[in-house]
Amino acid sequence: MNSKQLEIEEFADQFSYFPGTRYMGSKNKIIHNIWDILKEYEFNSFFDAFAGSNVVGYFMKSKGKRVYTNDFMTISYITAKAIIENSRVLLDSNDVDFLLNNSNKESYISQKFKDLYFTAQDNLFLDKVRFNTSMLKGKYKQAVALSALVRSCMKKNDQGVFSHLWAIDMTMGEKTSESRCKITSLTMFPYLTKQFLTMVTLVKHTTHQLKN
Ligand SMILES: C[S@@+](CC[C@H](N)C(=O)[O-])C[C@H]1O[C@@H](n2cnc3c(N)ncnc32)[C@H](O)[C@@H]1O
């Protein structure tokens, strides 16, 4: 967060928009207990070490604290860029249209993760949108779009954090991608559009918080 540009004040409702996470070890359920302890202390900035889902950092941001985060996992870093560091930049309808409809020839996910987590149709969709995120102008738009894309994969993936075990079963031939399709009959598309809205809501509420 750039201290010269931003002055943030407490915004009571903001945290209520933070969605459930499927992040192993997330402090989502105990964040109010953590706050009960920390609120006794006077502080203006907060370091969310090993930020994971970023729930703690977002909570502190909603309390008007200047937040710093770290995590070596890329999706944690990207989500922090999208909703902790960024307090202004949203995806507009042109961005969403571009992300969903701009055709490209990307095929990394389709090849690398064939028959593992998602159907061939979903993999093609993920390839297309993933490439298009990198074409958006500006690091915050890219971060918002990519966080939404990864969140949609986590939401659709009903094995949650243990999906690698499912993938091993499939690699061993004990389950098939068809059996997985029966469980999750919706395509990735509605999951992603919902996550676009979630991310935009999270940023929008921090925008309300800015003083200038
Ligand atoms: C239990 S999770 C953190 C949960 C987080 N507080 C939340 O509420 O979502 C632990 C995190 O530490 C990160 N991590 C582990 N070792 C790390 C290291 N040496 N440097 C940076 N991040 C690390 C992992 O990537 C993981 O996201």
The ligand as an SDF file (V2000), in Angstrom:
LIG
                    3D

 27 29  0  0  0  0  0  0  0  0999 V2000
   -1.7640  -21.6910    7.7570 C   0  0  0  0  0  0  0  0  0  0  0  0
   -1.4880  -20.7440    6.3140 S   0  0  0  0  0  0  0  0  0  0  0  0
   -1.8480  -19.1020    6.8380 C   0  0  0  0  0  0  0  0  0  0  0  0
   -3.2770  -18.8660    7.0760 C   0  0  0  0  0  0  0  0  0  0  0  0
   -3.6650  -17.4030    7.1070 C   0  0  0  0  0  0  0  0  0  0  0  0
   -3.2790  -16.7330    8.3340 N   0  0  0  0  0  0  0  0  0  0  0  0
   -5.1770  -17.3160    6.8950 C   0  0  0  0  0  0  0  0  0  0  0  0
   -5.8970  -16.9520    7.8270 O   0  0  0  0  0  0  0  0  0  0  0  0
   -5.6160  -17.6720    5.7860 O   0  0  0  0  0  0  0  0  0  0  0  0
    0.2630  -20.6510    6.2500 C   0  0  0  0  0  0  0  0  0  0  0  0
    0.8070  -19.8750    5.0730 C   0  0  0  0  0  0  0  0  0  0  0  0
    2.2020  -19.6880    5.2560 O   0  0  0  0  0  0  0  0  0  0  0  0
    2.8200  -19.6670    3.9940 C   0  0  0  0  0  0  0  0  0  0  0  0
    4.2500  -19.9250    4.2200 N   0  0  0  0  0  0  0  0  0  0  0  0
    4.8110  -21.0180    4.7960 C   0  0  0  0  0  0  0  0  0  0  0  0
    6.1500  -20.8700    4.8830 N   0  0  0  0  0  0  0  0  0  0  0  0
    6.4480  -19.6530    4.3700 C   0  0  0  0  0  0  0  0  0  0  0  0
    7.6620  -18.9450    4.1850 C   0  0  0  0  0  0  0  0  0  0  0  0
    8.8290  -19.4430    4.5560 N   0  0  0  0  0  0  0  0  0  0  0  0
    7.6080  -17.7120    3.6170 N   0  0  0  0  0  0  0  0  0  0  0  0
    6.4250  -17.1980    3.2340 C   0  0  0  0  0  0  0  0  0  0  0  0
    5.2220  -17.8250    3.3820 N   0  0  0  0  0  0  0  0  0  0  0  0
    5.2440  -19.0530    3.9420 C   0  0  0  0  0  0  0  0  0  0  0  0
    2.0800  -20.7180    3.2050 C   0  0  0  0  0  0  0  0  0  0  0  0
    2.1660  -20.4880    1.8190 O   0  0  0  0  0  0  0  0  0  0  0  0
    0.6470  -20.5630    3.7300 C   0  0  0  0  0  0  0  0  0  0  0  0
   -0.1330  -19.7460    2.8730 O   0  0  0  0  0  0  0  0  0  0  0  0
  1  2  1  0
  2  3  1  0
  2 10  1  0
  3  4  1  0
  4  5  1  0
  5  6  1  0
  5  7  1  0
  7  8  2  0
  7  9  1  0
 10 11  1  0
 11 12  1  0
 11 26  1  0
 12 13  1  0
 13 14  1  0
 13 24  1  0
 14 15  1  0
 14 23  1  0
 15 16  2  0
 16 17  1  0
 17 18  1  0
 17 23  2  0
 18 19  1  0
 18 20  2  0
 20 21  1  0
 21 22  2  0
 22 23  1  0
 24 25  1  0
 24 26  1  0
 26 27  1  0
M  CHG  2   2   1   9  -1
M  END
$$$$
